[in-house]
Amino acid sequence: MTLRTAVVTGASSGIGRATAVALRAAGWDVVGVARRADRLADLAEQSGAAVFAADLTDPADVAALASWLDERGPVHALVHIAGGAAGTERIEDGRAQDWEWMFQANVLSAQRVVQALLPQLRAAAAESGHADTVFLTSTAAMTAYPGGAGYNAAKAGESMLVQALRLELNGEPIRVIEVAPGMVHTEEFTLNRLRGDADAADRVYDGVAEPLLAEDVADVIAYAMNTPRHVNLDTIVMRPVAQSAQHLLARGPLRPRGFEG
Ligand SMILES: NC(=O)c1ccc[n+]([C@@H]2O[C@H](COP(=O)([O-])OP(=O)(O)OC[C@H]3O[C@@H](n4cnc5c(N)ncnc54)[C@H](OP(=O)(O)O)[C@@H]3O)[C@@H](O)[C@H]2O)c1
């Protein structure tokens, strides 16, 4: 059987890297994409994934990725995980460069990779019966919180793009899957958001019993991609048990009522 190929963006760290590893373990050919070539080289060595260094906010890099993929062979899945948050300031104190970066990295990058790779996904669907797109948004796309506006707006923008894409592709054998996680404890996400303040980043997760891990999200993505091709897990919301809602996060051990002692 020929391997199916998934292009995984954000593959240099966190959820993207874990997804690349999970898909390799599930028998996919994987192309990992991110800016940091050294991290991608490590992924290639550890998992056997192919890699391509690109800044997805740069149209020339996205065009170079598309033509490299065109030469390489069919693309059966686009798994767009690259993105992130910058800052936790209130709207009145927001920094324009943070907002611009968040819109570039989460929304415009998604539009660019869809535009660039859709011809290859269609060709693969014509040849093999179907293709997949998966987008990593966030519960931040669904519920605003103080200090979250830039990220809320960017992830909501990405989520709307995904929903419109599903409508635009109706009638074609291409699945459009959105995975929206709550709190995931990855190495860099909060550290980057808090401009490298490691103590403040640690405090975000302080006492939270078992936040989601990158591998939990990767497992769900791999599951969604490995279901029979007529099954579209349209929107998947996943949170740690300790986080019942964006604003309701239990800190400390989880204990059944009546068994607290
Ligand atoms: N952690 C959470 O709590 C959480 C929750 C819900 C959703 N999410 C979303 O999940 C995704 C992954 O987050 P994570 O926690 O795994 O964080 P992460 O470790 O910071 O991963 C972000 C990835 O995106 C890549 N990236 C950023 N800008 C890029 C650009 N311009 N071009 C190409 N690649 C770029 C980064 O690689 P390079 O720096 O090497 O380019 C990195 O691989 C993000 O979209 C995030 O918004 C995270």
The ligand as a MOL file (V3000), in Angstrom:
LIG
                    3D

  0  0  0     0  0            999 V3000
M  V30 BEGIN CTAB
M  V30 COUNTS 48 52 0 0 0
M  V30 BEGIN ATOM
M  V30 1 N -0.6140 25.2150 24.2980 0
M  V30 2 C -1.9020 25.4850 24.4210 0
M  V30 3 O -2.4410 25.6390 25.5400 0
M  V30 4 C -2.7710 25.5960 23.1900 0
M  V30 5 C -4.1420 25.4810 23.3610 0
M  V30 6 C -4.9880 25.5830 22.2530 0
M  V30 7 C -4.4270 25.8040 21.0100 0
M  V30 8 N -3.0830 25.9320 20.8440 0 CHG=1
M  V30 9 C -2.5610 26.1460 19.4890 0
M  V30 10 O -1.8340 24.9960 19.1310 0
M  V30 11 C -0.7920 25.3320 18.2010 0
M  V30 12 C 0.5250 24.7700 18.7150 0
M  V30 13 O 0.7670 25.2790 20.0050 0
M  V30 14 P 1.8770 24.6580 20.9800 0
M  V30 15 O 1.3170 24.7140 22.3530 0
M  V30 16 O 2.3930 23.3890 20.4450 0 CHG=-1
M  V30 17 O 2.9660 25.8200 20.9150 0
M  V30 18 P 4.4490 25.8960 20.3140 0
M  V30 19 O 5.2740 24.8070 20.8620 0
M  V30 20 O 4.8660 27.3120 20.5270 0
M  V30 21 O 4.2430 25.6210 18.7600 0
M  V30 22 C 4.0360 26.6070 17.7730 0
M  V30 23 C 4.6070 26.0730 16.4720 0
M  V30 24 O 4.2660 26.9720 15.4180 0
M  V30 25 C 5.4340 27.2250 14.6680 0
M  V30 26 N 5.3390 28.5450 14.0800 0
M  V30 27 C 5.0710 29.7200 14.7250 0
M  V30 28 N 5.1070 30.7230 13.8540 0
M  V30 29 C 5.4220 30.1920 12.6490 0
M  V30 30 C 5.6390 30.7430 11.3610 0
M  V30 31 N 5.5660 32.0600 11.1430 0
M  V30 32 N 5.9540 29.9220 10.3510 0
M  V30 33 C 6.0590 28.5860 10.5640 0
M  V30 34 N 5.8580 28.0070 11.7480 0
M  V30 35 C 5.5560 28.8080 12.7780 0
M  V30 36 C 6.5800 27.1160 15.6670 0
M  V30 37 O 7.7930 26.7700 15.0370 0
M  V30 38 P 9.0140 27.7630 14.7390 0
M  V30 39 O 9.1350 28.6860 15.9180 0
M  V30 40 O 10.1710 26.8360 14.5720 0
M  V30 41 O 8.6270 28.4370 13.4760 0
M  V30 42 C 6.1080 25.9340 16.5050 0
M  V30 43 O 6.4840 24.7260 15.8890 0
M  V30 44 C -0.8550 26.8550 18.0590 0
M  V30 45 O -1.6010 27.1750 16.9030 0
M  V30 46 C -1.5920 27.2950 19.3250 0
M  V30 47 O -2.2540 28.5270 19.1070 0
M  V30 48 C -2.2480 25.8150 21.9210 0
M  V30 END ATOM
M  V30 BEGIN BOND
M  V30 1 1 1 2
M  V30 2 2 2 3
M  V30 3 1 2 4
M  V30 4 1 4 5
M  V30 5 2 4 48
M  V30 6 2 5 6
M  V30 7 1 6 7
M  V30 8 2 7 8
M  V30 9 1 8 9
M  V30 10 1 8 48
M  V30 11 1 9 10
M  V30 12 1 9 46
M  V30 13 1 10 11
M  V30 14 1 11 12
M  V30 15 1 11 44
M  V30 16 1 12 13
M  V30 17 1 13 14
M  V30 18 2 14 15
M  V30 19 1 14 16
M  V30 20 1 14 17
M  V30 21 1 17 18
M  V30 22 2 18 19
M  V30 23 1 18 20
M  V30 24 1 18 21
M  V30 25 1 21 22
M  V30 26 1 22 23
M  V30 27 1 23 24
M  V30 28 1 23 42
M  V30 29 1 24 25
M  V30 30 1 25 26
M  V30 31 1 25 36
M  V30 32 1 26 27
M  V30 33 1 26 35
M  V30 34 2 27 28
M  V30 35 1 28 29
M  V30 36 1 29 30
M  V30 37 2 29 35
M  V30 38 1 30 31
M  V30 39 2 30 32
M  V30 40 1 32 33
M  V30 41 2 33 34
M  V30 42 1 34 35
M  V30 43 1 36 37
M  V30 44 1 36 42
M  V30 45 1 37 38
M  V30 46 2 38 39
M  V30 47 1 38 40
M  V30 48 1 38 41
M  V30 49 1 42 43
M  V30 50 1 44 45
M  V30 51 1 44 46
M  V30 52 1 46 47
M  V30 END BOND
M  V30 END CTAB
M  END
